[in-house]
């Protein structure tokens, strides 16, 4: 039976996770392991499975709140160049799970391939974007997926094709431990026209979202037919601060942090927003961010 000592070269113990998240808060990972290849990832996953070690995957950290106490077990991070490759063949784009969504969009636009530009300005990696079906009013990533390579908690690898996948608002049917890579089917278009549409979307986002601040994007999912941000704003909570965390003055579904903020500050804001919206509007807000 293998042990974590076998992976000492790619392991850091008690590694602070705050620098890997957009909120810049949270405690350490007991073990942070950064596999360099699919084979190495498989070996780590099988080791954890054999030894009963808790396992989780850290993406770009843009949609994540880590507790102040940190997390036990193994946290995996796929940041080696082997996980970030992007290639184009005809109208198909293939990207590693660790590639940033922004980089994939840029490659597609330069190749004259349309579709993904509707996701401009959304942070994070391809893996995280697929798992949460990242998107906005102009569309979501799931509608362009052709196939996804995944790995289970037992280290088994296989490909899920388009007809085996389903996507809905901020969720997907991908429930395996890790997404390894994905292919997207796009359409040919004039690069200048694609760029024009992308810039228009980007300008709108800059005008309505606190992109210059530390935030994790939208905290809550929008209830059907409603806006979580509007409900929070109408509850009188815009600009509310607890500790060094604040409900954004620009967009009430964005919580921003400054130096000295803690995860407890953000959690208290989350509970305040939930209780106030439920009390005033009878709506139960569901989290969009993940909490470790």
C-alpha positions in Angstrom: 0.0 0.0 0.0 1.4 3.4 -1.0 1.5 6.4 1.4 1.6 10.2 1.1 5.3 10.0 1.8 5.7 8.6 -1.7 4.7 12.0 -3.1 6.9 14.2 -0.9 8.4 15.9 -4.0 5.0 17.4 -5.0 3.6 17.9 -1.5 3.5 20.9 0.9 2.3 20.4 4.4 0.1 23.0 6.3 0.0 25.2 3.2 -2.0 28.4 3.6 -4.9 28.3 1.1 -5.8 32.0 1.3 -3.3 33.0 -1.5 -5.0 30.5 -3.8 -8.5 32.0 -3.4 -10.0 35.2 -4.7 -11.3 36.2 -1.3 -7.7 35.8 0.1 -9.0 34.4 3.3 -9.1 30.9 5.0 -6.8 28.5 6.8 -4.2 25.9 5.6 -4.5 22.6 3.8 -3.1 19.7 5.8 -1.5 18.5 2.5 -1.4 20.4 -0.7 -0.4 18.1 -3.6 0.2 19.3 -7.1 0.4 16.3 -9.5 2.3 16.9 -12.7 0.7 14.3 -14.9 -2.5 12.2 -15.1 -0.5 9.2 -14.0 0.8 11.0 -11.0 -2.7 12.3 -10.2 -4.1 8.7 -10.4 -1.4 7.5 -8.1 -2.2 10.1 -5.5 -5.9 9.5 -5.8 -5.5 5.7 -5.4 -3.3 6.3 -2.4 -5.9 8.4 -0.7 -8.6 5.9 -1.5 -6.6 3.0 -0.1 -5.8 4.9 3.1 -9.2 6.6 3.7 -7.7 10.1 3.3 -10.2 12.9 2.6 -9.6 14.4 -0.9 -10.7 17.6 -2.6 -9.8 19.6 -5.7 -8.8 23.2 -5.7 -9.4 25.0 -9.0 -8.8 28.7 -9.6 -10.2 29.6 -6.1 -12.6 32.2 -7.6 -15.8 30.5 -6.3 -14.6 29.3 -2.9 -14.6 30.2 0.8 -12.1 28.3 2.9 -12.9 28.1 6.7 -10.5 29.9 9.0 -9.5 26.5 10.5 -8.4 25.2 7.1 -9.1 21.7 5.7 -7.8 18.2 6.6 -6.6 15.5 4.3 -5.3 16.2 0.8 -6.1 19.2 -1.4 -5.2 18.7 -5.0 -4.2 21.5 -7.3 -3.7 21.0 -11.1 -1.5 23.9 -12.0 1.4 22.3 -13.9 1.7 23.2 -17.6 0.5 19.7 -18.4 -2.9 20.7 -17.2 -3.1 24.1 -18.9 -2.7 23.3 -22.6 -5.1 24.7 -25.2 -5.3 23.5 -28.8 -7.5 24.2 -31.8 -8.5 21.8 -34.5 -11.1 23.1 -37.0 -14.0 24.4 -34.9 -13.0 22.3 -31.9 -11.1 23.7 -28.9 -9.5 21.3 -26.4 -8.3 22.6 -23.0 -6.8 21.2 -19.9 -8.8 21.5 -16.7 -6.2 23.9 -15.2 -6.3 26.3 -18.1 -7.9 29.6 -17.2 -11.3 30.3 -18.8 -10.0 33.7 -20.0 -7.1 32.1 -21.8 -9.3 29.6 -23.6 -11.7 32.4 -24.7 -8.7 34.4 -26.0 -7.4 31.4 -28.0 -10.9 30.8 -29.5 -11.4 34.4 -30.5 -8.0 34.6 -32.2 -8.9 31.5 -34.1 -12.2 33.1 -35.3 -14.3 30.7 -33.2 -17.5 32.1 -31.6 -19.4 31.1 -28.5 -17.2 31.3 -25.5 -16.8 35.1 -25.8 -20.2 35.3 -24.0 -18.3 34.2 -20.8 -15.7 37.0 -20.9 -14.9 38.3 -17.5 -15.7 35.2 -15.6 -12.7 34.1 -13.5 -11.5 30.6 -12.7 -10.3 27.5 -14.6 -12.0 25.3 -17.2 -12.5 22.6 -14.7 -14.3 24.8 -12.2 -16.3 26.5 -15.0 -17.6 23.2 -16.2 -18.5 21.8 -12.8 -20.5 24.9 -12.0 -21.7 25.6 -15.5 -20.3 29.1 -15.5 -22.2 31.7 -17.5 -24.4 34.8 -17.5 -27.3 36.3 -19.3 -25.5 35.8 -22.7 -25.1 32.0 -22.2 -23.2 29.3 -20.3 -20.3 27.0 -20.9 -22.3 23.8 -21.0 -23.9 24.6 -24.3 -20.6 24.3 -26.1 -19.3 21.1 -24.5 -18.5 18.1 -26.7 -16.7 15.8 -24.2 -15.1 15.9 -20.8 -12.3 13.6 -19.5 -12.7 12.9 -15.8 -11.2 10.9 -12.9 -13.2 9.2 -10.1 -12.3 9.2 -6.4 -10.8 5.7 -7.0 -8.5 6.9 -9.8 -10.5 5.6 -12.7 -10.3 7.6 -15.9 -12.9 7.9 -18.7 -14.5 10.3 -21.1 -18.0 11.6 -20.8 -19.5 12.6 -24.1 -22.1 15.3 -24.9 -25.1 12.9 -24.7 -23.9 11.7 -21.2 -23.8 15.2 -19.8 -26.5 17.6 -18.6 -26.2 21.2 -17.6 -28.5 23.6 -15.8 -28.3 26.9 -14.1 -25.0 26.9 -12.2 -24.8 23.1 -12.1 -23.7 20.1 -14.2 -24.0 16.4 -14.0 -20.3 16.0 -13.7 -19.9 14.5 -10.2 -16.5 12.8 -10.5 -13.6 13.9 -8.3 -11.6 15.7 -11.1 -12.1 17.1 -14.6 -8.9 16.5 -16.6 -9.7 18.2 -19.9 -12.6 19.1 -22.2 -13.4 19.7 -25.8 -15.8 22.5 -27.1 -17.6 22.7 -30.4 -17.7 26.3 -31.6 -18.7 28.1 -34.8 -16.6 30.1 -37.2 -17.1 33.9 -37.2 -15.1 37.0 -37.9 -12.5 37.6 -35.1 -13.2 41.4 -35.2 -16.9 40.8 -34.7 -16.4 38.3 -31.9 -14.0 40.8 -30.2 -16.6 43.6 -30.5 -19.3 41.5 -28.8 -16.8 40.4 -26.1 -15.7 44.0 -25.4 -19.4 45.1 -25.1 -20.0 42.4 -22.5 -16.8 43.3 -20.6 -17.7 47.0 -20.4 -21.2 46.0 -19.0 -19.6 43.8 -16.3 -17.0 46.5 -15.3 -19.9 48.9 -14.8 -22.0 46.7 -12.6 -19.6 44.4 -10.7 -16.7 45.2 -8.2 -14.0 43.6 -10.3 -11.2 45.6 -8.8 -11.9 44.2 -5.3 -11.3 40.8 -3.6 -14.5 38.8 -4.1 -15.6 35.3 -5.1 -18.1 36.5 -7.7 -21.8 35.9 -6.9 -22.4 34.5 -3.5 -25.9 33.3 -4.1 -27.7 31.7 -7.1 -30.5 33.8 -8.6 -33.9 32.4 -7.5 -36.0 31.5 -10.5 -37.2 34.7 -12.2 -35.5 36.9 -9.5 -32.2 38.5 -8.8 -30.4 37.6 -5.6 -28.5 40.9 -5.7 -31.7 42.9 -6.0 -33.3 41.0 -3.2 -30.3 41.7 -0.9 -30.3 45.4 -2.0 -34.0 45.8 -1.3 -33.4 44.2 2.1 -31.3 47.3 2.9 -28.0 45.4 3.2 -26.0 47.0 0.4 -22.7 48.3 1.9 -23.2 46.3 5.2 -19.9 45.5 6.8 -18.9 42.8 9.3 -15.3 42.9 10.3 -13.3 43.4 7.1 -15.9 41.8 4.8 -18.6 43.9 3.1 -21.6 43.5 0.9 -20.6 45.4 -2.2 -22.0 48.9 -2.8 -21.8 48.2 -6.5 -23.5 44.8 -6.7 -25.2 43.3 -3.6 -24.6 39.7 -4.6 -20.8 40.3 -4.4 -19.1 40.2 -1.0 -15.7 41.9 -0.9 -12.9 41.5 1.6 -10.0 43.6 2.7 -6.9 43.0 4.8 -7.7 41.4 8.1 -11.0 39.7 6.9 -11.8 36.2 8.1 -14.0 33.5 6.8 -16.2 34.0 9.8 -16.9 37.6 8.7 -18.1 36.4 5.3 -20.2 33.5 6.9 -21.9 36.0 9.2 -22.7 38.2 6.2 -24.1 35.2 4.3 -26.4 34.3 7.2 -27.5 37.9 7.6 -28.4 38.2 3.9 -30.2 34.8 3.9 -32.2 35.6 7.0 -33.1 39.1 5.9 -34.3 38.1 2.4 -36.3 35.2 3.8 -37.9 37.4 6.4 -38.8 40.2 4.0 -39.5 38.3 0.8 -40.1 34.7 1.8 -37.2 33.6 -0.5 -34.5 31.1 0.5 -31.2 32.0 -1.1 -29.0 29.1 -2.2 -25.3 29.4 -2.2 -23.4 29.6 -5.5 -19.9 29.6 -3.9 -18.5 26.4 -2.3 -17.6 26.4 1.4 -14.8 24.2 2.7 
